[in-house]
Amino acid sequence: MRIGGIRTGPGTFGTRFAATVVWEDSHRPPVEIWWDLDEDLAADAFPDPNAFVAAAFVPALRHGERRIAVEGAVCPLLAAGLEAVGGVIRSWHPATGPVPRIEPRDAWRAATPRAEPASAGYLTGGIDSLHLFYSNREDFPAGHPARFSHALWIRGLDYPGAEESPWAVSQYARLEIPLREIAADVGVRLAPITTNLRRLDDDLAFFAHRFLGAALLSGAHLLAGRFSTVALGSSWPGEHLVPWGSHPLLDPSYGSAALAIRHEALGLRRVEKVARLRERTAALARLICCGNAPAGASINCGRCTKCVRTLVEMEASGVLEHARSFPSVRVTAETIRGLEFDNGTEYFWGTLVDPIRARGRGDLASAIERKIRATIHHRQRVEGVDWTGAIRRFDRDVLGGRIKKLYRRLFA
Amino acid sequence: MRLFDLRREETADAVRVAATIAWEDSDRRPRKIWAEVAPALGPALTEELDGFAVAAAVVAQHHGERRLIVEGTLCPRLAEGLAAAARLLARWFSAALPAPVIESSRGTAPRFPPPVPRAGVFLSGGLDSLFAVAHNRDRYPREHPASLRDAVVLEGYIFEPTDDSPRARDYWRRTQKATTAFAAAADLHPIFVRTNLRVLEDDIGFFCAKYHAAMLSSVAHLLSRRISSATIAAGLDAANLRAWGSHPVLDPLYSGSALAVFHEGIETPRIGKAGRIAAWPEALASLMVCTRGPLGSGSLNCGRCEKCVRTLAALGPTAARAASFDETDLTPALLRKLSTGLHPWAVADFWSEIVESFRARGQSELASAAEELVSRAHVADAWRFHRGWKGMLRRLDRRFLGSALLQSSRRLRSRRSA
């Protein structure tokens, strides 16, 4: 892979920091990747090659690129971090090829942090990021270097290939209203950053399981003159870490000698984060959790698994009355039965059983327990790790599939 | 567990910070814990309980304490990190030892880092810590804030500071010799810290699997008036990570708002580290991996224990001869005698790399002997963790038969050998 043509110019949403990515070992067309920064952020931003390398590394690893040759200098700490990212992803997905070499055209150059440390956080409007911002405000007084001054809002990752379309722009406008209100409540400036990074690889599973952290965090290198630390809230807690694109083994490794990246709140379950936001009614009323947000008249659809789970979390924490960004807040056992617990999220549901039962919703607790059992059973069956799997393996390996053929003859 | 009574004690030889821990749920005596430095470094020591809280939290969890209450304030970032670390350790090792609640009697108070950032590294003289320094020197110009300036060397890390045995005294003598020479070569300021934090729980399994990064981080916090970051050199690489007392997810959780704890070097396997040290003659001469002893020869390493042999193999014959080992020749017979030790998985992981490098050097007999060692380590690991059908049988025996099968087997064997 070659990264060149690093440039700055006018973009659709402000000043554009762009580069061209040319694939060398995989048959993929060249792609221009960019971030658009608003006037305030762009004022002291820099088209840092580190940003482009951090963004392109995981897609390059996936597609078997042997090297990443980049125009300019690269921070050796970032390069070491990316090697570690490669090692971790290869240990999770053993079929992944070798880790690409980083080849800076100019030199290895340790990035220099700004003299006065300063911090920013990532805001999506979801539970994890709301907890991140409110706990930061509680923990650190104004003037402390760890206190956030800006809320970085990454846009475009949900619209691969259509980041600048009128549809996407209208969605940004709708989401911006609650996010600005939340930022104002926390006392930080909302800073939208729009990007087309998913054009490097628009596969949704790849994005979620490997690329998420890099896609969110890489652009922060452009802002190393403004912030010495950026932080994002953990998606999965430390007690249940799974291979995921945003992970404490990956995210800090996208940092450089000038920019530290913190993956925060590993110690808390999601339902505990909701409980800690109990007094933050302005934020809870503007919560954005839906994968399809903005959805319909409300921001959240209220029907998808994530929305329903969030509503149950709010019920379990006694804050359901503040859930104003949903069309309806009524969740029944029937609602739970109609859901699909995907991506291993039965863990999150499992953390809700006791708290929701303690709130007098034994009907929901029982429905969740049944659903978890069914989900685990289904997965074991699909993965062949239950007793039926043992029979299937025995039939395949020892009997040459005779039982399967007989079964098909009898029941097809 | 209560952590209280932070105090500063000064003598002609040392400045010490100390605190007391008292157990609430475990039937153990209160203990005074302390760390001390030379008087000239006294101003580096903090007057907060944060440092002792890190070690105390992990030990409290190990002994089933339901909470750790710090009588004073605690850094909010550290408090959150300790709670997260406790849950992570519970997840890794035993849900039966739930995470203690971390409390502070006067709430949380953010700490401010020193006005000028100053980077420190823990230096043992081993391959990992020498590589951490080498890599740092490769990456950063000396004026960069991340360029390492202080090397923290602990007395009391492997042996208790009051251990007056010949082996302990020899180990500390060799550590001082190796680290002083290396610090001078690497332009690092050595800070020798003596501490009894290890005595809180001296079980070696606990120390390795859960505690050692917590102990190091404790000391780093105690020095946070001087250093703003502390690097702990990675022992495992990214491809072979395990639940372990120093880990890239765990160690940074011991950071506070005045002190960042870094776990560095997971991108480089042990062979790569050895290659880098082999190319730095001063580092090679100071390399000290051996905990055996006392060594009467004046060398830093015995050259015969598993860790020494592993290091010699990784260095290769030329570099091995330039390093400070009593013996440097490797033979297949020597490799066949090596023990797979307390952590056979680590022996298997490290030696798997070495098999390849023996082959690359055309040392096929050594490669075969190393492969045998890897196989033995896998078998020992499976035995230890009750894997395979034999493990299943042992579990059934222990659970349902009260270990009757095990006892019969031992009786039969002892009769046969008699």
Chai-1 contact restraints between the chains, C-beta under 6 A:
chainA,res_idxA,chainB,res_idxB,connection_type,confidence,min_distance_angstrom,max_distance_angstrom,comment,restraint_id
A,P76,B,R139,contact,1.0,0.0,6.0,A-B,restraint_1
A,A80,B,E267,contact,1.0,0.0,6.0,A-B,restraint_2
A,E83,B,E267,contact,1.0,0.0,6.0,A-B,restraint_3
A,A84,B,A238,contact,1.0,0.0,6.0,A-B,restraint_4
A,A84,B,I266,contact,1.0,0.0,6.0,A-B,restraint_5
A,A84,B,E267,contact,1.0,0.0,6.0,A-B,restraint_6
A,G87,B,A238,contact,1.0,0.0,6.0,A-B,restraint_7
A,G87,B,A239,contact,1.0,0.0,6.0,A-B,restraint_8
A,V88,B,A238,contact,1.0,0.0,6.0,A-B,restraint_9
A,S91,B,A239,contact,1.0,0.0,6.0,A-B,restraint_10
A,A110,B,R139,contact,1.0,0.0,6.0,A-B,restraint_11
A,A110,B,Y140,contact,1.0,0.0,6.0,A-B,restraint_12
A,A110,B,H144,contact,1.0,0.0,6.0,A-B,restraint_13
A,D139,B,P76,contact,1.0,0.0,6.0,A-B,restraint_14
A,F140,B,P110,contact,1.0,0.0,6.0,A-B,restraint_15
A,H144,B,P110,contact,1.0,0.0,6.0,A-B,restraint_16
A,A146,B,S257,contact,1.0,0.0,6.0,A-B,restraint_17
A,G238,B,A84,contact,1.0,0.0,6.0,A-B,restraint_18
A,G238,B,R87,contact,1.0,0.0,6.0,A-B,restraint_19
A,G238,B,L88,contact,1.0,0.0,6.0,A-B,restraint_20
A,E239,B,R87,contact,1.0,0.0,6.0,A-B,restraint_21
A,E239,B,R91,contact,1.0,0.0,6.0,A-B,restraint_22
A,P248,B,V249,contact,1.0,0.0,6.0,A-B,restraint_23
A,L249,B,P248,contact,1.0,0.0,6.0,A-B,restraint_24
A,A257,B,A146,contact,1.0,0.0,6.0,A-B,restraint_25
A,L266,B,A84,contact,1.0,0.0,6.0,A-B,restraint_26
A,G267,B,E80,contact,1.0,0.0,6.0,A-B,restraint_27
A,G267,B,A83,contact,1.0,0.0,6.0,A-B,restraint_28
A,G267,B,A84,contact,1.0,0.0,6.0,A-B,restraint_29
A,G267,B,R87,contact,1.0,0.0,6.0,A-B,restraint_30
